Amino acid sequence: MGRYSIINAGQELLKQQYPRIGSLQKVAVGVCGNFKELIGCFVQILYSQPRHWLCATNIACDSGEVKVLDSSTPSPNAIIPQITELVKTGESQLKPLYLDVASQPDGDSCGLYALANATALCAGKDSTTIMYNHGKMRSHLHECFSKKRISPFPEIAVMNGIKHVFRIENDRCIEVIQPSTTNPEK
């Protein structure tokens, strides 16, 4: 299975499980600049040159804001055109917010981390508080494909004491902040 196919298959599982989350469109649609118009909350994995995957969302954002979840060093110039196409707004109205999320430990895992962050967002979790168990991520994704059901990726720690939880009410994303009940592993 090629990289586009893996990401698209993961997004398709998310779309089936979380039908109220918008977008999750095929990656090539964004690369070609042909995203469909979105209404409400969205999560979308984007492909950025050279060979990099990241996640974007408007969950718990103000108008014009888009959160960018990038497990590597963000390269805004490469991704802004896709985001403006996704939200159908001009660059001058776009307010990208680059979130501090778990970093990939190598140059080949960005797709896994993009899917992990998209899955966390769809499940109502805050990706900025998650440290993924890198050693278990690939086998977890393989298991999700085998079961035809995606679940949150294995975590090893919560990165801070605040847990952000999201819920959808009347097709709007609402952020609820709760104290974390998870202690980081020592």
C-alpha positions as CSV (number, residue, x, y, z in Angstrom):
1,M,0.0,0.0,0.0
2,G,1.5,3.4,-1.0
3,R,1.7,6.3,1.3
4,Y,-1.3,8.1,-0.2
5,S,-3.3,4.9,0.0
6,I,-2.4,4.4,3.7
7,I,-3.4,8.0,4.6
8,N,-6.6,7.9,2.6
9,A,-7.5,4.5,4.1
10,G,-7.0,5.9,7.6
11,Q,-9.0,9.0,6.8
12,E,-11.8,6.8,5.4
13,L,-12.0,4.8,8.7
14,L,-12.2,8.1,10.6
15,K,-14.9,9.4,8.3
16,Q,-17.0,6.2,8.9
17,Q,-16.5,6.3,12.6
18,Y,-16.9,10.1,13.1
19,P,-19.4,11.2,10.4
20,R,-20.0,14.6,12.1
21,I,-16.4,15.6,11.6
22,G,-16.1,17.2,8.2
23,S,-13.5,16.9,5.5
24,L,-11.2,13.8,5.7
25,Q,-11.0,14.2,1.9
26,K,-8.5,12.3,-0.2
27,V,-5.1,13.8,0.0
28,A,-4.6,14.2,-3.7
29,V,-7.7,16.5,-3.8
30,G,-5.8,19.0,-1.6
31,V,-2.5,18.6,-3.5
32,C,-4.5,19.5,-6.7
33,G,-6.3,22.4,-5.0
34,N,-9.8,20.9,-5.3
35,F,-11.1,20.6,-1.7
36,K,-14.9,20.6,-1.4
37,E,-16.4,23.4,0.6
38,L,-16.6,22.6,4.3
39,I,-19.4,23.3,6.8
40,G,-18.8,22.9,10.5
41,C,-15.9,21.2,12.2
42,F,-13.2,19.6,10.1
43,V,-10.0,17.5,10.4
44,Q,-7.8,16.9,7.4
45,I,-4.5,15.3,6.7
46,L,-2.4,17.3,4.2
47,Y,0.6,16.4,2.1
48,S,3.4,19.0,2.0
49,Q,6.5,18.9,-0.1
50,P,9.0,17.3,0.2
51,R,7.3,14.1,1.3
52,H,5.7,15.3,4.5
53,W,2.3,14.7,6.2
54,L,0.6,16.9,8.8
55,C,-2.9,17.5,10.2
56,A,-5.1,20.6,10.1
57,T,-8.3,21.3,12.0
58,N,-10.7,24.1,13.0
59,I,-11.9,22.3,16.1
60,A,-12.3,24.9,18.9
61,C,-11.1,27.7,16.6
62,D,-12.4,31.2,16.0
63,S,-13.4,32.3,12.5
64,G,-10.5,32.1,10.1
65,E,-8.3,30.2,12.5
66,V,-6.9,26.7,11.5
67,K,-4.8,24.6,13.9
68,V,-1.8,22.9,12.2
69,L,-0.5,19.8,13.9
70,D,3.0,19.1,12.5
71,S,5.2,16.4,14.1
72,S,8.2,17.9,12.4
73,T,9.5,21.5,11.9
74,P,6.6,23.4,10.4
75,S,7.1,24.8,6.9
76,P,4.2,27.3,6.5
77,N,4.9,28.4,3.0
78,A,4.4,24.9,1.7
79,I,1.0,24.2,3.4
80,I,-0.8,27.6,3.5
81,P,-2.1,27.3,-0.1
82,Q,-3.8,23.9,0.8
83,I,-5.3,25.3,4.0
84,T,-6.7,28.4,2.2
85,E,-8.2,26.0,-0.4
86,L,-9.6,23.8,2.4
87,V,-11.3,26.7,4.2
88,K,-12.1,28.7,1.1
89,T,-10.6,31.9,2.4
90,G,-7.8,34.2,1.3
91,E,-4.4,34.1,2.9
92,S,-5.0,37.5,4.4
93,Q,-8.0,36.2,6.4
94,L,-6.3,32.9,7.4
95,K,-4.9,32.6,10.9
96,P,-2.8,29.4,11.1
97,L,-2.1,28.3,14.7
98,Y,0.9,25.9,14.8
99,L,0.4,23.6,17.8
100,D,3.1,22.0,19.9
101,V,2.5,18.3,19.3
102,A,4.6,15.2,19.8
103,S,7.6,15.1,17.5
104,Q,8.4,12.2,15.3
105,P,11.8,10.7,16.1
106,D,12.8,10.0,12.5
107,G,12.2,11.3,9.0
108,D,9.7,8.6,8.0
109,S,6.9,8.7,10.6
110,C,5.1,11.9,9.7
111,G,2.2,10.0,8.2
112,L,1.7,7.9,11.3
113,Y,1.8,11.0,13.5
114,A,-0.6,12.9,11.2
115,L,-3.1,9.9,11.4
116,A,-2.5,9.7,15.2
117,N,-3.3,13.4,15.6
118,A,-6.3,13.2,13.4
119,T,-7.6,10.2,15.3
120,A,-7.1,11.9,18.6
121,L,-9.0,15.0,17.4
122,C,-11.9,13.0,16.0
123,A,-12.1,11.1,19.3
124,G,-12.3,14.4,21.3
125,K,-8.7,14.3,22.6
126,D,-6.2,17.2,22.7
127,S,-3.1,16.2,20.6
128,T,-1.0,18.8,22.4
129,T,-1.1,16.7,25.6
130,I,-0.2,13.4,24.0
131,M,3.2,11.7,23.8
132,Y,2.8,8.7,21.5
133,N,4.4,5.3,22.0
134,H,6.4,5.4,18.7
135,G,7.4,1.7,18.9
136,K,3.8,0.6,18.9
137,M,2.3,3.0,16.3
138,R,2.9,1.0,13.1
139,S,1.5,-2.3,14.5
140,H,-1.4,-0.3,16.0
141,L,-2.3,1.1,12.5
142,H,-1.9,-2.3,10.9
143,E,-4.3,-3.7,13.5
144,C,-6.8,-0.9,12.9
145,F,-6.8,-1.7,9.2
146,S,-7.3,-5.4,9.9
147,K,-10.3,-4.6,12.2
148,K,-11.6,-1.9,9.8
149,R,-11.9,0.3,12.8
150,I,-9.4,3.0,13.9
151,S,-8.8,3.7,17.6
152,P,-6.5,6.2,19.4
153,F,-2.9,5.5,19.0
154,P,-0.9,4.1,22.0
155,E,0.3,6.8,24.4
156,I,3.1,6.8,26.9
157,A,2.4,10.1,28.7
158,V,0.3,13.2,29.0
159,M,2.6,16.1,28.3
160,N,1.0,18.6,30.8
161,G,-1.5,18.8,33.5
162,I,-4.4,20.2,31.4
163,K,-6.5,17.9,29.3
164,H,-8.6,19.5,26.5
165,V,-11.7,17.6,25.5
166,F,-13.9,18.4,22.6
167,R,-17.5,17.7,21.9
168,I,-19.8,18.6,19.0
169,E,-23.1,20.4,19.7
170,N,-25.3,21.5,16.8
171,D,-22.5,21.0,14.4
172,R,-20.2,23.4,16.4
173,C,-17.1,22.2,18.1
174,I,-17.0,23.1,21.8
175,E,-13.8,22.9,23.9
176,V,-14.1,21.7,27.5
177,I,-11.0,22.0,29.6
178,Q,-10.6,19.4,32.4
179,P,-7.8,18.7,34.8
180,S,-5.9,15.6,33.6
181,T,-6.4,12.3,35.5
182,T,-3.5,10.7,33.7
183,N,-0.1,10.8,35.2
184,P,3.0,10.7,33.0
185,E,5.0,7.5,33.2
186,K,8.3,8.0,35.0
